[in-house]
Amino acid sequence: METEGDATGDDGTVKGRVIAVDIHVHRITNRWGYVSTTTPERTTTALEAVLPPRYDVEINALLVPFGKHICTGVAPKCFTCPVLDMCQQVGVMSHR
């Protein structure tokens, strides 16, 4: 039986968690202060330690568009951010 967020082998056994961490997930989770890492690979490991497994798939689906349109790499649009009051803004030097 395949479980959301888990990698399963051909025999159906669970091989471990799978959290898709791209540059958006890496940047945003570090900017929020949820993790403190230097690479997407390290963010994956850090998220595996703190993120409830039920969000393994959903985190990428939610944060990629959020990172493309609001929490951008350069000059994020903090004035339109729905979670600004919870964001530590780690590394944000300027914003729109």
C-alpha positions as CSV (number, residue, x, y, z in Angstrom):
1,M,0.0,0.0,0.0
2,E,1.5,3.4,-1.0
3,T,1.3,6.1,1.6
4,E,1.3,9.8,0.5
5,G,4.8,11.1,1.0
6,D,6.4,7.7,1.1
7,A,8.6,6.0,-1.5
8,T,7.6,2.4,-2.0
9,G,9.5,-0.4,-3.6
10,D,8.2,-2.8,-6.3
11,D,7.2,-5.2,-3.5
12,G,5.2,-2.4,-1.8
13,T,7.5,-1.9,1.2
14,V,8.0,1.6,2.4
15,K,11.5,2.9,1.6
16,G,11.3,6.2,3.5
17,R,9.8,9.7,3.3
18,V,9.9,11.8,0.1
19,I,9.6,15.5,0.4
20,A,10.0,17.4,-2.9
21,V,12.2,20.3,-2.1
22,D,13.0,22.7,-4.9
23,I,14.5,26.2,-4.6
24,H,11.1,27.7,-3.6
25,V,10.5,25.3,-0.7
26,H,14.2,25.7,0.4
27,R,14.0,29.5,0.2
28,I,10.7,29.9,1.9
29,T,11.1,27.4,4.8
30,N,14.5,29.0,5.6
31,R,13.1,32.6,5.2
32,W,10.3,31.6,7.6
33,G,12.9,30.3,10.1
34,Y,11.2,26.8,10.0
35,V,14.6,25.3,9.1
36,S,18.1,26.7,8.8
37,T,20.0,25.1,6.0
38,T,22.2,26.0,3.1
39,T,21.0,23.6,0.3
40,P,17.8,22.1,-0.9
41,E,19.2,18.6,0.0
42,R,19.8,19.7,3.6
43,T,16.4,21.3,3.7
44,T,14.9,17.9,2.8
45,T,16.7,16.3,5.7
46,A,15.7,19.1,8.1
47,L,12.0,19.0,7.0
48,E,11.9,15.2,7.5
49,A,12.8,15.9,11.1
50,V,10.1,18.6,11.8
51,L,7.4,18.5,9.2
52,P,4.4,16.2,10.0
53,P,4.4,13.4,7.3
54,R,0.8,14.3,6.2
55,Y,2.3,17.5,4.6
56,D,5.1,15.8,2.6
57,V,3.4,16.2,-0.7
58,E,1.3,19.3,0.0
59,I,4.2,21.5,1.1
60,N,5.7,21.5,-2.5
61,A,2.3,22.0,-4.1
62,L,1.6,25.1,-1.9
63,L,5.0,26.7,-1.7
64,V,6.1,26.6,-5.4
65,P,3.4,29.0,-6.6
66,F,3.8,31.0,-3.3
67,G,7.5,31.3,-4.1
68,K,7.0,32.3,-7.7
69,H,4.5,35.0,-7.0
70,I,4.8,36.3,-3.5
71,C,7.8,35.1,-1.6
72,T,10.2,35.6,-4.5
73,G,14.0,35.2,-4.4
74,V,14.7,38.9,-5.0
75,A,12.5,41.6,-3.4
76,P,9.7,39.4,-2.1
77,K,6.2,41.0,-2.0
78,C,5.9,41.0,1.8
79,F,3.1,43.6,1.7
80,T,0.8,41.0,0.1
81,C,2.0,38.0,2.2
82,P,-0.8,36.3,4.1
83,V,1.7,34.9,6.7
84,L,3.9,38.0,7.2
85,D,3.1,38.1,10.9
86,M,4.6,34.6,11.3
87,C,7.6,35.1,9.0
88,Q,11.0,35.7,10.4
89,Q,12.1,37.2,7.1
90,V,15.6,35.5,7.4
91,G,17.9,37.0,4.7
92,V,15.4,39.5,3.4
93,M,17.3,42.7,2.6
94,S,14.6,44.5,0.7
95,H,11.0,43.8,-0.2
96,R,8.1,45.2,-2.1
